[in-house]
Amino acid sequence: MPYLANKRMLEYTSKLENLNECLRKLYSIAKKYTTLTSYKKANWMVKDAVERNIQKSIEIIIDMGKMLIPDRHPTPLKKYFP
């Protein structure tokens, strides 16, 4: 059981590090393009990076939620289907 707990903690830590990296990239873009008008005038690569990092952040948050739900409420089917 301790191995599984450590593995789960490593997964959480990895997800948090990835989320932190995405938010750091978004913050650096937001510092450069402070207004919506300046962002609209930005090239497609900047807009693509913003979209990619927002999507990645949302996916990480959803994955973490999926990881937390089984930890809090184990399903009774686990004893029948390991």
Phi, psi and omega in degrees: 000320179300327179298317180295322178295318179293320179296317179297319179296322177295322178295316178299315181298318178298317179297317180295321178295319178295319178296319178298318179296317178298315180293326177296318178295317179296321179295321179294324177291320180295327177293325182284320181247089189280339181241160179295324179296316180293326177292320179297331180276354181291159180285172186293333181292323178293314180296323178294319179296319178297312181299316181296317182287326175294315180297317180296320179297316179296317179298321179295317180296318178296316179298319179294322176297319178295329178286325184284325183301310178295331179292324182277321184228085179294138182280146180290344180287344181297330180285339178267329182233086183290000000 
